[in-house]
Amino acid sequence: MKKANKKTNAAIIIIGSEILSGRTQDVNVVSISEWLNELGVKLEEVRIIPDIEDTIVKTINDVRKKFNYVFTTGGIGPTHDDITSRSIAKAFNLSYGYHKEAYEILEKYYSKGEFNTGRKKMAMLPDK
């Protein structure tokens, strides 16, 4: 793969109150930063923020002005506090709803009784 220009930069936003509390340890930054370095993309910032919609929206809007690429980790799952996808949609002023292909993949993955409302929520994405 062709290496990017070193002027190409990136940021990672780790979303999760469980990371901030110490209950969960981040394991993504090392992998993502190594991958970016191999591509010639300079990782310039990493932020850890809580599962709070206003904080996610503000942070996304702040960092996307400064960096060519913004990666997010965490906050996508079947629990009530997993609001990353919805918050990203809000930051980009996009509608948010079920993604047909993602829904079908999850529906096939989980057995009939296991594909509950929380797991269906994981198929909800910004429309673009």
Secondary structure, DSSP 8 states (H G I E B T S, - for coil): -----TT-EEEEEEE-HHHHHTSS---SHHHHHHHHHHHT-EEEEEEEE-S-HHHHHHHHHHHTTT-SEEEEES--SSSTT--HHHHHHHHTT--EEE-HHHHHHHHHHS-GGG--HHHHHTTEEE--
